[in-house]
C-alpha cells in the first residue's frame, strides 16, 4: 500500500511571534510555588517508594491516627507528606483537623 502526502491548500504559520515568546517565557512551567518543603518532599518520595500508589492514603491514615492521639506535631508531619503526594486529599484532612481542633 502506498502513502500519498497531500499538503494543505493554504500554508499556516507555525512559528510564534518573538514578542509572544518573550512574554510567555517569563512564566514558570510549574507556578504552584513552594508548597512543600524539601524535607517533606524527600520524606514523601521515600514514603512513595515504600508504599507505591497507596502512599497518599497511608499518609492520610497516619495523619488521622496522630490527630486522634492528640499529637499535633506528628499530625502536621503526615499532613505535609500527604500534601506532597495528593494535595486534594490533604486539603480534606486539614479541614477536618481544623474543625475537630486536633
C-alpha positions in Angstrom: 0.0 0.0 0.0 1.4 3.3 -1.0 1.3 6.5 1.1 0.4 9.8 -0.5 1.2 13.1 1.1 -1.3 15.9 0.5 -0.1 19.3 1.6 -2.7 21.8 2.8 -4.0 24.1 0.2 -3.2 27.1 2.4 0.1 27.3 4.3 -0.1 28.1 8.0 2.3 30.0 10.2 3.9 27.6 12.7 6.4 30.0 14.3 5.4 32.0 17.3 6.0 35.7 17.2 9.2 36.7 19.1 7.3 39.2 21.3 4.8 36.5 22.3 7.7 34.1 23.1 9.4 36.6 25.3 6.2 37.3 27.2 5.3 33.7 28.0 8.9 32.7 28.7 8.9 34.7 31.9 6.1 32.5 33.4 7.4 29.3 35.1 6.1 26.0 33.9 5.3 25.0 37.5 3.7 28.0 39.1 2.5 26.2 42.2 5.0 27.9 44.4 7.0 26.1 47.0 4.0 24.4 48.8 6.0 21.5 50.2 9.5 22.0 51.8 12.5 20.0 50.7 12.5 17.9 53.8 8.8 16.9 53.4 9.3 16.3 49.7 12.2 13.9 50.4 10.2 12.1 53.0 7.2 11.9 50.7 9.4 10.3 47.9 10.8 7.8 50.4 7.2 7.0 51.6 6.1 6.6 47.9 9.0 4.3 47.3 7.9 2.1 50.2 4.1 2.2 49.7 3.7 2.8 46.0 0.3 4.2 44.8 -1.2 3.7 48.2 1.3 6.1 49.8 -1.0 9.1 50.0 -3.8 7.0 51.6 -1.3 5.6 54.0 0.0 9.1 54.9 -3.6 10.2 55.4 -4.3 7.3 57.8 -1.1 8.2 59.7 -2.2 11.8 60.0 -5.6 10.9 61.2 -4.3 8.4 63.8 -1.8 11.1 65.1 -4.6 13.6 65.2 -6.9 11.3 67.2 -4.0 10.6 69.6 -3.6 14.4 70.1 -0.1 14.5 68.7 -0.2 17.8 66.7 3.4 17.7 65.6 3.1 14.2 64.1 -0.2 15.1 62.5 1.4 18.1 60.8 4.3 15.9 59.6 2.0 13.4 58.0 -0.3 16.1 56.6 2.7 17.6 54.8 3.7 14.3 53.4 0.1 13.7 52.2 0.1 17.2 50.7 3.2 16.4 48.7 1.6 13.2 47.3 -2.1 14.3 46.9 -3.0 17.9 47.6 -6.7 17.4 47.4 -6.6 14.5 49.9 -4.5 16.6 52.3 -6.9 19.6 52.0 -9.7 17.3 53.3 -7.6 16.2 56.2 -6.6 19.7 57.1 -10.1 21.0 57.0 -11.3 18.1 59.2 -8.4 18.6 61.6 -9.2 22.3 62.0 -12.9 21.7 62.7 -12.0 18.9 65.2 -9.2 21.0 66.6 -6.7 18.2 66.6 
